[in-house]
């Protein structure tokens, strides 16, 4: 498997999703805080897919 750098948009989307999850874990946000861990995981998955799939 050949890895490639993700597009800038993919990188920023993954970063924002991960940051939202991090903030939700530290500050109680209704409807988001119970899922803070999974939101961070989704951010990492987006970033990993951006590295593995060319053009994403």
N, C-alpha and C positions, 0 to 999 in steps of 0.2 A: 504494500500500500504506500503510495506516494503522498506525502503531506504537502499542503500548500497554505499560504497565508490566507486568512479569511478576508473578504471584502471589508472595507472600512465601515460600511453600514452594519454588517453582521457583527463586527467587533463592538460597535457602540450599542447595538440592541442588547447583546449579551451582557455588556457592562452595566447598562441601565437596569436590566432585569435582575442581575445579581445585586446591585446596589439597593434596589427596592426591597429585595429579600433580606438583606443585611439590616437595613433600617427598620424593617418590620419586626425583626428579631430583637432589636434593642428598644424600640418605642412601640407601645401598644397602638396598633392601627386596626380599627374594627374591620372585619371581613378579610383582612390580609395577614395579620399576625399569626393566626393558627397555622398558616401554610408557609411561613417564612423559610423553613428549611427546604421545602420542595420548590419554592420560587428560586432560591439560590441554585439548586440542582438543575433546574430548567435553564438558567443562565449558563451554567457550565456545559450542559448538553448542546445548547445552541453554538457555543464557542467551539466545542469539539467537532460538531458537524461542519462548521465553517472551515475547520482545518482538514477534515477528511474528504469532503465533497468539493470538487473543483467547481468554481463558479458560484459558490454560496457565500 
